[in-house]
Amino acid sequence: MTIAADYPLLNLFWTMLLLFFWVLWFFLLFKIIGDVLRDDGLSGWGKAGWLIFTILLPFLGVFVYVIARGRSMGERDVEQAKKAEAAFKDYVREAAGTQGSGPSKTDELAKLAQLKESGALTEEEFAKAKEKFLA
């Protein structure tokens, strides 16, 4: 029972290539469907029309969509990435406790340490200011 001998290496490469393009095709199809659904510039009928076009005639629908709306699809991706990055930065600021309401405690302590190192504050003045600030 030699199965490998019945399936030559070239056929294996061809099968792998077809599988790769099949997965790529579905990725592109779902990317376009997601783009149609998140586009605020399209009306409900426009979204329904593009979805019906890409589902009933998938090859033609996807190619026409990429040609007609490919640039705006990229712009929406960039806009979504910027929004996600801004939301992440806001979350990090919130979690760190620095929401832009003035200098943070870390910044204030660093300024106190610089004043002490420059000689503007003595050791006991630094200790009092630090104690007062941390209280």
Long-range contacts (C-beta under 8 A, 24 or more apart in sequence): 28-62, 28-66, 29-54, 29-58, 29-62, 32-62, 32-65, 32-66, 32-73, 35-69, 35-73, 35-76, 35-77, 36-65, 38-76, 38-80, 39-72, 39-76, 41-72, 105-133, 105-134, 108-133, 109-133
